[in-house]
Amino acid sequence: MQTPDNDKLWRIAKKRANFKKSAFAYVVVNIFLWTIYWITHGYEGFEFKASA
């Protein structure tokens, strides 16, 4: 039988694991999108405009 503390720890561990999966997916998708942008527009496609 599991104790209430053990159940609480399992819930915390599951939330932490889900966050890590979501964070990893976010990073992978953003790298993919930036790669597509870089391939289609090239390095010169992105310019910083200085306000003067």
ChimeraX commands (.cxc) that place a marker at each C-alpha (Angstrom):
marker #1 position 0.00,0.00,0.00 radius 0.5
marker #1 position 1.26,3.44,-0.86 radius 0.5
marker #1 position 1.36,6.16,1.73 radius 0.5
marker #1 position -0.06,9.64,1.06 radius 0.5
marker #1 position 3.48,11.06,0.99 radius 0.5
marker #1 position 4.47,8.53,-1.64 radius 0.5
marker #1 position 1.45,9.48,-3.78 radius 0.5
marker #1 position 2.35,13.15,-3.48 radius 0.5
marker #1 position 5.94,12.44,-4.53 radius 0.5
marker #1 position 4.71,10.47,-7.55 radius 0.5
marker #1 position 2.48,13.37,-8.62 radius 0.5
marker #1 position 5.38,15.80,-8.30 radius 0.5
marker #1 position 7.66,13.48,-10.28 radius 0.5
marker #1 position 5.08,13.07,-13.05 radius 0.5
marker #1 position 4.59,16.85,-13.31 radius 0.5
marker #1 position 8.35,17.38,-13.47 radius 0.5
marker #1 position 8.71,14.71,-16.19 radius 0.5
marker #1 position 5.88,16.26,-18.22 radius 0.5
marker #1 position 7.50,19.69,-17.93 radius 0.5
marker #1 position 10.83,18.32,-19.17 radius 0.5
marker #1 position 9.10,16.69,-22.15 radius 0.5
marker #1 position 7.27,19.91,-22.99 radius 0.5
marker #1 position 10.40,22.03,-22.63 radius 0.5
marker #1 position 12.37,19.65,-24.86 radius 0.5
marker #1 position 9.62,19.66,-27.51 radius 0.5
marker #1 position 9.51,23.49,-27.39 radius 0.5
marker #1 position 13.27,23.73,-27.99 radius 0.5
marker #1 position 13.23,21.16,-30.80 radius 0.5
marker #1 position 10.32,22.84,-32.60 radius 0.5
marker #1 position 11.95,26.27,-32.33 radius 0.5
marker #1 position 15.26,24.98,-33.68 radius 0.5
marker #1 position 13.35,23.38,-36.56 radius 0.5
marker #1 position 11.48,26.61,-37.34 radius 0.5
marker #1 position 14.65,28.74,-37.16 radius 0.5
marker #1 position 16.38,26.25,-39.48 radius 0.5
marker #1 position 13.58,26.56,-42.01 radius 0.5
marker #1 position 13.75,30.35,-41.75 radius 0.5
marker #1 position 17.52,30.35,-42.19 radius 0.5
marker #1 position 17.35,28.00,-45.20 radius 0.5
marker #1 position 14.61,29.97,-46.96 radius 0.5
marker #1 position 15.82,33.52,-46.20 radius 0.5
marker #1 position 19.51,32.97,-45.74 radius 0.5
marker #1 position 21.68,34.72,-43.21 radius 0.5
marker #1 position 21.04,38.14,-44.76 radius 0.5
marker #1 position 17.28,37.78,-44.26 radius 0.5
marker #1 position 17.49,38.90,-40.65 radius 0.5
marker #1 position 18.73,42.39,-39.95 radius 0.5
marker #1 position 18.87,44.36,-36.73 radius 0.5
marker #1 position 17.66,47.87,-37.27 radius 0.5
marker #1 position 19.34,50.36,-34.96 radius 0.5
marker #1 position 17.25,53.27,-33.89 radius 0.5
marker #1 position 19.20,56.47,-34.35 radius 0.5
marker link #1:1,2 radius 0.2
marker link #1:2,3 radius 0.2
marker link #1:3,4 radius 0.2
marker link #1:4,5 radius 0.2
marker link #1:5,6 radius 0.2
marker link #1:6,7 radius 0.2
marker link #1:7,8 radius 0.2
marker link #1:8,9 radius 0.2
marker link #1:9,10 radius 0.2
marker link #1:10,11 radius 0.2
marker link #1:11,12 radius 0.2
marker link #1:12,13 radius 0.2
marker link #1:13,14 radius 0.2
marker link #1:14,15 radius 0.2
marker link #1:15,16 radius 0.2
marker link #1:16,17 radius 0.2
marker link #1:17,18 radius 0.2
marker link #1:18,19 radius 0.2
marker link #1:19,20 radius 0.2
marker link #1:20,21 radius 0.2
marker link #1:21,22 radius 0.2
marker link #1:22,23 radius 0.2
marker link #1:23,24 radius 0.2
marker link #1:24,25 radius 0.2
marker link #1:25,26 radius 0.2
marker link #1:26,27 radius 0.2
marker link #1:27,28 radius 0.2
marker link #1:28,29 radius 0.2
marker link #1:29,30 radius 0.2
marker link #1:30,31 radius 0.2
marker link #1:31,32 radius 0.2
marker link #1:32,33 radius 0.2
marker link #1:33,34 radius 0.2
marker link #1:34,35 radius 0.2
marker link #1:35,36 radius 0.2
marker link #1:36,37 radius 0.2
marker link #1:37,38 radius 0.2
marker link #1:38,39 radius 0.2
marker link #1:39,40 radius 0.2
marker link #1:40,41 radius 0.2
marker link #1:41,42 radius 0.2
marker link #1:42,43 radius 0.2
marker link #1:43,44 radius 0.2
marker link #1:44,45 radius 0.2
marker link #1:45,46 radius 0.2
marker link #1:46,47 radius 0.2
marker link #1:47,48 radius 0.2
marker link #1:48,49 radius 0.2
marker link #1:49,50 radius 0.2
marker link #1:50,51 radius 0.2
marker link #1:51,52 radius 0.2
view
